[in-house]
Amino acid sequence: MRLVLLGGGTIARLVLEHLQRGELDGVEVVAVVGRSATSRGAALGREFQVSFVVGLEAALEQRPDVVLEAASHEAVQAHLVPMLEAGLGVIVLSAGALCDDGLRARAESAAAQGGGLLYVPSGGIGGLDALKAACAAGVDEVNAVTIRVAKPPAAWKGIPFVSALGVDLDGLGGPEVLFSGPAREGVPHFPQNVNIAAVLSLAGIGFDRTKLEVVADPGLIRNTHTISVSGRTGRFQVVLENVPSPENPKTAWLACYSALAAVKALHLRGVRYGT
């Protein structure tokens, strides 16, 4: 399987490290793709002796089978549809971009017509198998699906929406709710932090009916996600206490390894465990 890495950050490095250790047998990373010649993916390519290219056209010249997007909402908006039209399998980690119904509809149509695959892995959360089953039975109550994303204050720094709130992240004496409302409204405010809420919405009852609460909590060491679902089949709650990535506190290690698991799942097309 010929794999292209769109983005040169923590997740791209993780994939290349596992590949270097011989743990991705049958997978070949043919290029790391960046937005410009100065993108950090250039240094990553040199370190792991993998080609670094700029732009989608150069990436397609590498004849990939699968693209792992680990870049940004903007990258998804610009490149997802053309990649699917080219018949590629695309693993999308910046799932919050799919909050745009028009983009998602074009992507789904492109995948159907071009023979590609749009694959949004679970990321830093779990319980999507139970959620899908509950939704199949019926989930009609108000706030039937909710997700609370609570992280240490450092994870929320540098976000324009949070800065506009005027919250003193360094001086918090307790948990501070930064957002509470529909996932459709909240996800775009936190493009690097709550893509998991987008995944939950896509797998469940949609962006408008999924409730999202975003919290900065100085008492936390780990990124803590609490998912609650109530429907005809009963109720369940999933709590995940994720270790933040050493390089980026906005991202959980579990989300990084979810990307690695997605690559393996696509490579082993004839085998699948769980939903």
C-alpha positions in Angstrom: 0.0 0.0 0.0 1.5 3.3 -1.1 0.8 5.9 1.5 1.1 9.7 1.4 1.2 11.7 4.6 -0.5 15.1 4.3 1.0 17.1 7.1 4.4 16.8 8.8 3.5 16.9 12.5 3.3 14.4 15.4 1.1 11.9 13.6 3.3 11.8 10.5 6.3 11.3 12.7 4.6 8.4 14.6 3.8 6.6 11.3 7.3 7.0 10.0 8.8 5.8 13.3 6.7 2.6 13.2 7.5 2.1 9.6 11.2 2.5 10.3 10.9 -0.2 13.0 9.4 -2.6 10.6 5.9 -2.5 12.2 4.0 -1.6 9.0 4.8 -4.5 6.8 3.5 -3.9 3.3 3.1 -0.2 3.7 5.3 2.3 1.8 5.3 6.0 2.6 6.0 7.5 -0.8 5.8 11.2 0.3 5.2 13.8 3.0 3.1 16.7 1.7 3.4 20.3 2.9 1.9 23.7 1.9 5.3 25.2 1.1 9.0 24.4 0.9 9.4 25.7 4.5 6.8 23.4 6.0 8.1 21.2 8.8 7.4 18.1 6.8 10.5 19.0 4.8 12.7 18.3 7.8 10.7 15.2 8.6 11.2 13.9 5.1 15.0 14.4 5.3 15.2 12.7 8.7 13.4 9.6 7.5 14.6 9.7 3.9 11.2 10.1 2.4 10.3 12.5 -0.5 8.9 15.8 0.5 6.5 17.5 -2.0 4.5 20.7 -2.1 0.8 20.6 -3.0 -1.7 18.1 -4.1 -0.6 17.7 -7.7 2.9 16.7 -6.7 1.4 14.3 -4.2 -0.7 12.6 -6.8 2.3 12.2 -9.0 3.6 9.7 -6.4 0.7 7.4 -7.3 -0.5 6.8 -3.8 -3.3 4.3 -2.8 -4.1 6.1 0.5 -3.6 9.6 1.9 -3.4 10.1 5.7 -4.6 13.7 6.4 -3.1 15.0 9.6 -2.8 18.7 8.7 -5.8 21.0 9.3 -9.4 21.9 8.5 -8.1 24.0 5.6 -6.2 21.1 4.1 -9.4 19.0 4.2 -11.4 21.8 2.6 -8.9 22.2 -0.2 -7.9 18.7 -1.0 -10.4 16.1 0.2 -12.8 16.2 -2.8 -10.0 16.1 -5.5 -8.3 13.2 -3.7 -11.5 11.2 -3.6 -12.3 12.0 -7.2 -8.8 10.5 -8.0 -10.0 7.2 -6.4 -7.9 7.4 -3.3 -8.6 6.2 0.1 -8.4 9.2 2.4 -8.1 8.9 6.2 -9.4 12.2 7.6 -8.2 13.2 11.1 -9.3 16.9 10.9 -12.9 15.7 11.0 -14.3 19.0 12.2 -14.0 20.3 8.6 -16.9 17.9 7.8 -19.2 20.1 9.9 -19.6 21.9 6.5 -22.6 19.9 5.1 -21.8 21.0 1.5 -18.2 19.8 1.7 -19.3 16.5 3.3 -21.9 16.0 0.5 -19.4 16.7 -2.2 -16.8 14.4 -0.5 -19.3 11.5 -0.2 -20.4 12.0 -3.8 -16.8 12.1 -5.0 -16.0 8.9 -3.1 -19.0 7.1 -4.7 -18.2 8.2 -8.2 -14.4 8.0 -8.1 -14.2 4.7 -6.2 -12.3 6.2 -3.3 -12.9 5.7 0.4 -13.6 8.5 2.9 -12.5 7.1 6.3 -12.9 9.0 9.5 -11.3 7.0 12.4 -12.5 7.2 16.0 -9.6 9.4 17.0 -9.3 10.0 20.8 -12.6 8.6 21.7 -14.3 5.2 21.9 -17.8 3.8 22.1 -18.8 4.6 18.5 -19.9 1.0 18.0 -22.4 1.2 20.8 -23.5 4.7 19.6 -24.2 3.4 16.1 -26.2 0.5 17.6 -28.2 2.8 19.8 -28.9 5.2 16.9 -30.2 2.2 14.8 -32.7 1.5 17.6 -33.7 5.1 18.0 -32.2 8.1 19.9 -34.9 10.7 20.3 -34.5 12.4 23.6 -33.2 16.0 24.1 -29.4 15.9 24.7 -29.5 12.2 24.0 -25.9 12.3 22.8 -23.4 14.6 24.6 -19.7 14.9 24.8 -17.7 16.9 27.4 -14.2 17.7 26.4 -12.2 18.8 29.4 -8.4 19.5 29.2 -5.8 21.3 31.2 -5.7 25.1 30.5 -2.5 24.8 28.4 -4.4 22.9 25.8 -6.7 25.9 25.1 -4.0 28.5 24.7 -3.6 30.3 21.4 -7.2 29.8 20.3 -8.8 33.0 19.1 -12.3 32.0 20.4 -10.9 31.5 23.9 -8.8 34.7 23.8 -12.0 36.6 22.9 -13.7 35.2 26.0 -11.1 37.0 28.1 -10.5 33.9 30.2 -7.2 33.9 32.3 -6.2 30.3 31.6 -3.1 30.7 33.9 -5.2 31.9 36.8 -8.1 29.5 36.9 -9.1 28.3 40.3 -11.4 25.6 39.0 -13.1 24.2 35.9 -14.2 26.9 33.4 -16.8 26.1 30.7 -15.5 27.7 27.4 -18.4 26.5 25.3 -21.7 24.7 25.7 -24.1 24.1 22.9 -24.6 22.2 19.6 -21.5 20.5 18.1 -22.1 22.4 14.8 -21.6 25.7 16.6 -18.7 24.6 18.8 -16.5 22.5 16.6 -15.3 25.3 14.3 -14.1 27.4 17.3 -11.6 24.7 18.3 -10.1 23.3 15.1 -7.3 21.3 16.8 -9.0 20.3 20.0 -12.5 18.9 19.5 -12.4 16.9 16.2 -13.6 14.0 18.3 -16.9 15.8 18.7 -17.2 15.9 15.0 -16.5 12.2 14.8 -19.2 11.5 17.4 -21.7 13.7 15.5 -20.9 12.0 12.2 -21.3 8.5 13.6 -24.4 9.4 15.6 -27.3 11.9 15.4 -25.6 14.8 13.6 -23.9 18.1 14.4 -27.1 19.9 15.4 -28.4 17.4 17.9 -25.1 16.4 19.5 -24.3 18.6 22.5 -20.8 19.7 23.1 -19.3 21.1 26.3 -15.7 22.4 26.3 -14.0 22.8 29.7 -10.6 24.1 30.8 -9.8 22.4 34.1 -6.6 23.2 36.1 -7.1 20.1 38.1 -6.6 17.8 35.2 -3.4 16.2 33.9 -5.0 14.2 31.1 -7.4 15.2 28.3 -10.7 13.8 29.6 -13.7 13.1 27.3 -17.0 12.0 28.7 -19.6 10.7 26.2 -23.2 10.1 27.3 -25.8 8.4 25.2 -29.5 7.7 26.0 -32.0 5.9 23.8 -34.4 3.1 23.4 -31.7 0.5 24.0 -30.8 2.1 27.3 -28.0 4.4 28.5 -24.3 4.3 28.6 -21.4 6.5 29.4 -17.8 6.3 28.2 -15.0 8.2 30.0 -11.6 8.5 28.4 -8.6 10.0 30.2 -6.1 10.5 27.5 -2.4 11.3 27.9 -1.6 14.4 25.8 0.9 14.1 23.0 4.3 15.2 24.3 4.7 17.6 21.3 1.2 19.0 21.3 -1.0 19.2 24.4 -4.1 19.9 22.1 -3.9 16.3 20.8 -4.1 13.0 22.7 -1.8 10.1 22.2 -4.8 7.9 21.6 -5.8 10.1 18.6 -2.3 9.7 17.2 -2.4 5.9 17.5 -5.9 5.9 16.1 -4.4 7.2 12.9 -1.8 4.4 12.9 -4.6 1.8 13.5 -6.5 3.3 10.6 -3.6 2.8 8.3 -3.3 -0.8 9.4 -7.1 -1.3 8.9 -6.9 -0.1 5.3 -3.9 -2.3 4.5 -5.7 -5.4 5.9 -8.9 -4.9 3.8 -10.1 -8.4 4.2 -10.0 -8.4 8.0 -12.0 -6.3 10.4 -12.7 -6.6 14.1 -15.4 -4.4 15.7 -17.3 -1.6 14.0 
